[in-house]
Amino acid sequence: MITLLSLPSWALLLFLLVFFIGVGRSTLFVVQKYCKKFKVSERFSVGETAMSGVYALVLAFVTIGVWESHNKLEYVVAKEAGTLLNIYRLLDAYPITMRDEEKARIKIYIQAVINEEWPYMARDEIAAVTVPKIMAILQPIVRYIPANNGEAAVQAESLRLISDYRELHVSRLEGARSLIGVYVWTTLIGSSFIFLLYLCFMNIQSRHLHSILIFLCSSTIAWIFFLLILYDRPFMGPAAISSKPFSVLLNVYMKY
């Protein structure tokens, strides 16, 4: 699947259409030529409906789950950037020297996220290369001794935001992995081939109509697999989640 994600979206879709339509038409040709005695009776409509329904339900469930997980991870990235901005703004309440040093550390950290961490995730690798930089931001705030209740409240809020940020950071790193496990992929691919094979054994008198049915079903399966492959690995491929929220944070909100 990783190799397929290196293709442009149009090339990936074209490959899947050619592959599934080719498999469907080839299977239909073999069945019509060598397995004429094993045609499914038209009276077997209940079994046909049940099989089609179960297959469609499983495919829809997995597709919607992957799409929702991808959208959720996009929200996590946006919220992560927003939390970091809140920390950055809260630093204005600290002494000038500490404020400037901490803001500089945050900018260095964001650059590391964009230039170091994101490329790892784009290669389907998890490398927490920015953890030391997070700790470098956290430690001065932890060691700071508030002079009054106002500063104590600011410090408490800063620590809470950093804690929230670390949770979001871990969620993003964990989300870089495949959303669909190898066993689910095996089940989806296997059940798709079984479903196409079953359609090839249907007793349809018109070969032309049978070919159209296989073509339409194969095309539908190809489109669904196209979506699954695009959204399975959130930080890879044409639909990859970008580091734009962090770039905007650095170049717009933290520019001055």
Secondary structure as GFF3:
##gff-version 3
##sequence-region A 1 256
A	DSSP	three_ten_helix	4	6	.	.	.	ID=ss1
A	DSSP	alpha_helix	9	34	.	.	.	ID=ss2
A	DSSP	three_ten_helix	36	38	.	.	.	ID=ss3
A	DSSP	alpha_helix	45	90	.	.	.	ID=ss4
A	DSSP	three_ten_helix	91	93	.	.	.	ID=ss5
A	DSSP	alpha_helix	96	112	.	.	.	ID=ss6
A	DSSP	pi_helix	113	117	.	.	.	ID=ss7
A	DSSP	alpha_helix	118	122	.	.	.	ID=ss8
A	DSSP	alpha_helix	131	143	.	.	.	ID=ss9
A	DSSP	alpha_helix	149	175	.	.	.	ID=ss10
A	DSSP	alpha_helix	182	200	.	.	.	ID=ss11
A	DSSP	alpha_helix	207	232	.	.	.	ID=ss12
A	DSSP	alpha_helix	244	248	.	.	.	ID=ss13
A	DSSP	pi_helix	249	253	.	.	.	ID=ss14
###
